[in-house]
Amino acid sequence: MVDPWITSDVQTMLAKSKHQDATLAALIYAIKLMRQAQIEPTELQLVILTNHLAEMVDRSITGAALADVDPEMFAGVSPEALQIADAVVAHIGNLADSEKYVASIHFETAKNNLKI
């Protein structure tokens, strides 16, 4: 059974990724963590997250590094979103620490959907 969060648009993004199986595994893991935290992303947010995960997986495999970021720029991100991002980065593996900060924005944005 296909996860209802993996819509046709998300599947299209997965099909475009260089490492489809690893990207799907990262997405399924991220979805699991979001559900545990009761975070429900929009379809567009999932498509964008899938694209970012595909890029993260590619960097993990190729050894390319994301530019360093200043963690202070992410001071407004909740500990929960950072925790999910950190877990996803660890799940993918072989990524720079800066990846969790950039990825945390996806989870923070989706978390704030409930406040609208």
C-alpha positions as CSV (number, residue, x, y, z in Angstrom):
1,M,0.0,0.0,0.0
2,V,1.3,3.4,-0.9
3,D,1.4,6.0,1.8
4,P,-1.3,8.6,1.2
5,W,1.2,11.4,1.7
6,I,3.2,10.1,-1.3
7,T,1.0,11.7,-3.9
8,S,1.5,11.6,-7.6
9,D,3.4,14.9,-7.5
10,V,5.7,13.5,-4.8
11,Q,6.1,10.3,-6.9
12,T,7.1,12.5,-9.9
13,M,9.7,14.3,-7.8
14,L,11.0,10.9,-6.6
15,A,11.2,9.7,-10.2
16,K,13.5,12.7,-11.0
17,S,15.9,11.9,-8.2
18,K,19.3,10.4,-9.0
19,H,19.0,7.9,-6.1
20,Q,15.3,7.0,-6.0
21,D,15.5,4.1,-3.4
22,A,17.6,6.1,-0.9
23,T,15.4,9.2,-1.4
24,L,12.2,7.2,-0.9
25,A,13.7,5.7,2.3
26,A,14.6,9.1,3.6
27,L,11.2,10.4,2.8
28,I,9.4,7.5,4.5
29,Y,11.6,8.1,7.6
30,A,10.8,11.8,7.6
31,I,7.1,11.1,7.2
32,K,7.3,8.7,10.2
33,L,8.9,11.3,12.3
34,M,6.4,14.0,11.3
35,R,3.5,11.8,12.1
36,Q,5.0,11.0,15.5
37,A,5.2,14.7,16.1
38,Q,1.7,15.3,14.7
39,I,3.0,17.5,12.0
40,E,1.0,17.4,8.8
41,P,2.6,19.0,5.8
42,T,0.8,20.2,2.7
43,E,1.3,18.4,-0.6
44,L,3.5,21.3,-1.8
45,Q,5.6,21.1,1.3
46,L,6.1,17.3,0.7
47,V,7.1,17.9,-2.9
48,I,9.7,20.5,-1.8
49,L,10.9,18.3,1.0
50,T,11.3,15.4,-1.4
51,N,13.4,17.5,-3.7
52,H,15.6,18.6,-0.8
53,L,15.9,15.0,0.5
54,A,17.0,13.9,-3.0
55,E,19.7,16.6,-3.0
56,M,20.8,15.6,0.5
57,V,21.0,11.9,-0.5
58,D,23.0,12.9,-3.6
59,R,25.4,14.9,-1.4
60,S,25.7,12.0,1.0
61,I,26.7,9.6,-1.8
62,T,29.0,12.0,-3.7
63,G,30.6,13.5,-0.7
64,A,29.7,17.0,-1.8
65,A,29.2,19.4,1.1
66,L,26.6,22.0,1.8
67,A,28.1,25.4,2.6
68,D,28.5,26.1,6.3
69,V,25.6,28.0,7.9
70,D,25.4,30.1,11.0
71,P,23.3,28.2,13.5
72,E,22.2,31.6,15.0
73,M,20.2,32.2,11.8
74,F,18.0,29.3,12.8
75,A,17.4,30.4,16.4
76,G,13.7,30.7,15.7
77,V,13.4,27.1,14.7
78,S,11.7,24.9,17.3
79,P,13.8,22.2,19.1
80,E,11.2,19.7,17.7
81,A,11.9,20.7,14.0
82,L,15.7,20.6,14.7
83,Q,15.4,17.2,16.3
84,I,13.5,15.7,13.3
85,A,16.0,17.3,10.9
86,D,18.9,15.9,12.9
87,A,17.4,12.4,12.9
88,V,16.8,12.6,9.1
89,V,20.4,13.8,8.5
90,A,21.7,10.9,10.7
91,H,19.4,8.5,8.9
92,I,20.9,9.6,5.5
93,G,24.4,9.7,6.9
94,N,27.6,11.3,5.6
95,L,26.3,14.8,5.7
96,A,27.7,18.1,7.1
97,D,26.2,19.4,10.4
98,S,24.8,22.4,8.4
99,E,22.3,20.1,6.7
100,K,20.2,19.7,9.8
101,Y,19.7,23.5,10.0
102,V,18.6,23.9,6.4
103,A,16.4,20.8,6.6
104,S,14.8,22.0,9.8
105,I,13.0,24.7,7.9
106,H,10.8,22.1,6.1
107,F,9.6,20.7,9.4
108,E,9.2,24.0,11.1
109,T,7.1,25.3,8.2
110,A,4.9,22.2,8.2
111,K,4.6,22.4,12.0
112,N,3.2,25.9,11.7
113,N,0.4,24.8,9.4
114,L,-1.6,24.0,12.5
115,K,-1.4,27.7,13.6
116,I,-3.0,29.1,10.5
